[in-house]
Amino acid sequence: MAPIQLANSTDTSRFTVRPLVSSDFQALQGLEAALWKDDLTGELCPHYLRLCTELYADWCFVALEGDQAVGYVLNFPNGKVNYCATLAVLPEYQKTRVNYLLLRAMVKKLLEEDMDECRFLVEPNNHDARSVHQALGARVVSEVHDYYRKGDLRLWSVIDKGDLEKLRGRYTRLRLVS
Ligand SMILES: CC(C)(COP(=O)(O)OP(=O)(O)OC[C@H]1O[C@@H](n2cnc3c(N)ncnc32)[C@H](O)[C@@H]1OP(=O)(O)O)[C@@H](O)C(=O)NCCC(=O)NCCS
């Protein structure tokens, strides 16, 4: 008899991650509402989401369980510098390591495009996001005040070419890039 495989909470084989396509628009709106409805800064507007699905689709990735979108990472390259604008996973899918798959898709793209830098904007008390950025080697380089509203403090953190080359070594060993 074949061994029974038990699904565990960090078994990522049930997820797929792929670049956005035009028809992901509604799923993105659903993720935005589920994740940011109660956030002070609020949800991304439809125009911004269409920018992702139409102009930056190759740089933005969605994670799916079956047909359901459970997380996403939105990136905007400017020359050789990438701005990672959002990395988010539905609360019930946090701690499942699906965020690792999203990051992996993003890093692979950064390496394939031979980018020089990747920047993240984060709230100082968002420890989960900061841990994820730090795991990639990111360092805080500046703080910005009154970003979305008076008193809104954000931190810019950055991974540079050296960090990307370290990631290239790791990804090459794992055969995630050639
Ligand atoms: C940010 C977010 C995607 C992280 O996903 P998560 O499933 O909650 O992340 P985890 O709990 O697995 O990650 C946090 C821990 O795992 C580690 N980790 C996460 N991803 C990692 C990676 N790719 N490589 C190595 N370590 C990683 C971190 O070191 C961290 O460890 P620690 O805090 O115990 O030291 C998720 O919390 C989220 O969607 N938050 C709401 C949206 C948000 O605020 N997004 C960020 C701003 S856009």
The ligand as an SDF file (V2000), in Angstrom:
LIG
                    3D

 48 50  0  0  0  0  0  0  0  0999 V2000
    4.1500   39.9720    5.5450 C   0  0  0  0  0  0  0  0  0  0  0  0
    3.5060   38.6240    5.3440 C   0  0  0  0  0  0  0  0  0  0  0  0
    3.3070   38.3280    3.8670 C   0  0  0  0  0  0  0  0  0  0  0  0
    4.4540   37.5450    5.9160 C   0  0  0  0  0  0  0  0  0  0  0  0
    3.8430   36.2900    5.7650 O   0  0  0  0  0  0  0  0  0  0  0  0
    3.6740   35.3290    7.0360 P   0  0  0  0  0  0  0  0  0  0  0  0
    3.1310   34.0390    6.5460 O   0  0  0  0  0  0  0  0  0  0  0  0
    2.9250   36.0680    8.0860 O   0  0  0  0  0  0  0  0  0  0  0  0
    5.1780   35.1880    7.4200 O   0  0  0  0  0  0  0  0  0  0  0  0
    5.8340   34.2430    8.4700 P   0  0  0  0  0  0  0  0  0  0  0  0
    5.1270   34.3300    9.7640 O   0  0  0  0  0  0  0  0  0  0  0  0
    6.0300   32.9130    7.8580 O   0  0  0  0  0  0  0  0  0  0  0  0
    7.2170   35.0240    8.4580 O   0  0  0  0  0  0  0  0  0  0  0  0
    7.7070   35.5840    9.4800 C   0  0  0  0  0  0  0  0  0  0  0  0
    8.8630   34.7130    9.9370 C   0  0  0  0  0  0  0  0  0  0  0  0
    9.3240   33.7660    8.9580 O   0  0  0  0  0  0  0  0  0  0  0  0
   10.6160   34.1110    8.4400 C   0  0  0  0  0  0  0  0  0  0  0  0
   10.5360   34.2100    7.0000 N   0  0  0  0  0  0  0  0  0  0  0  0
    9.4660   34.5660    6.2990 C   0  0  0  0  0  0  0  0  0  0  0  0
    9.7240   34.5000    4.9830 N   0  0  0  0  0  0  0  0  0  0  0  0
   10.9980   34.0890    4.8740 C   0  0  0  0  0  0  0  0  0  0  0  0
   11.8580   33.7940    3.7700 C   0  0  0  0  0  0  0  0  0  0  0  0
   11.4400   33.8900    2.5180 N   0  0  0  0  0  0  0  0  0  0  0  0
   13.1060   33.3840    4.0200 N   0  0  0  0  0  0  0  0  0  0  0  0
   13.5230   33.2400    5.2820 C   0  0  0  0  0  0  0  0  0  0  0  0
   12.7710   33.4900    6.3590 N   0  0  0  0  0  0  0  0  0  0  0  0
   11.5210   33.9100    6.1500 C   0  0  0  0  0  0  0  0  0  0  0  0
   10.9720   35.3800    9.0310 C   0  0  0  0  0  0  0  0  0  0  0  0
   12.3250   35.3880    9.4070 O   0  0  0  0  0  0  0  0  0  0  0  0
   10.0330   35.4910   10.2220 C   0  0  0  0  0  0  0  0  0  0  0  0
   10.6080   34.8970   11.3250 O   0  0  0  0  0  0  0  0  0  0  0  0
   10.4980   35.5410   12.7950 P   0  0  0  0  0  0  0  0  0  0  0  0
    9.5740   36.7150   12.7270 O   0  0  0  0  0  0  0  0  0  0  0  0
    9.9220   34.4190   13.5540 O   0  0  0  0  0  0  0  0  0  0  0  0
   11.8830   35.8690   13.1370 O   0  0  0  0  0  0  0  0  0  0  0  0
    2.1490   38.5110    6.0980 C   0  0  0  0  0  0  0  0  0  0  0  0
    2.3650   38.6530    7.4770 O   0  0  0  0  0  0  0  0  0  0  0  0
    1.0950   39.4910    5.6310 C   0  0  0  0  0  0  0  0  0  0  0  0
    0.4460   39.2850    4.6110 O   0  0  0  0  0  0  0  0  0  0  0  0
    0.8840   40.5730    6.4020 N   0  0  0  0  0  0  0  0  0  0  0  0
   -0.1770   41.5350    6.0620 C   0  0  0  0  0  0  0  0  0  0  0  0
    0.2120   42.3790    4.8780 C   0  0  0  0  0  0  0  0  0  0  0  0
    1.4460   43.1910    5.1340 C   0  0  0  0  0  0  0  0  0  0  0  0
    1.5510   43.8670    6.1520 O   0  0  0  0  0  0  0  0  0  0  0  0
    2.4020   43.1590    4.1840 N   0  0  0  0  0  0  0  0  0  0  0  0
    3.6520   43.8660    4.2700 C   0  0  0  0  0  0  0  0  0  0  0  0
    3.5860   45.2600    3.8110 C   0  0  0  0  0  0  0  0  0  0  0  0
    3.1340   45.3960    2.1170 S   0  0  0  0  0  0  0  0  0  0  0  0
  1  2  1  0
  2  3  1  0
  2  4  1  0
  2 36  1  0
  4  5  1  0
  5  6  1  0
  6  7  2  0
  6  8  1  0
  6  9  1  0
  9 10  1  0
 10 11  2  0
 10 12  1  0
 10 13  1  0
 13 14  1  0
 14 15  1  0
 15 16  1  0
 15 30  1  0
 16 17  1  0
 17 18  1  0
 17 28  1  0
 18 19  1  0
 18 27  1  0
 19 20  2  0
 20 21  1  0
 21 22  1  0
 21 27  2  0
 22 23  1  0
 22 24  2  0
 24 25  1  0
 25 26  2  0
 26 27  1  0
 28 29  1  0
 28 30  1  0
 30 31  1  0
 31 32  1  0
 32 33  2  0
 32 34  1  0
 32 35  1  0
 36 37  1  0
 36 38  1  0
 38 39  2  0
 38 40  1  0
 40 41  1  0
 41 42  1  0
 42 43  1  0
 43 44  2  0
 43 45  1  0
 45 46  1  0
 46 47  1  0
 47 48  1  0
M  END
$$$$
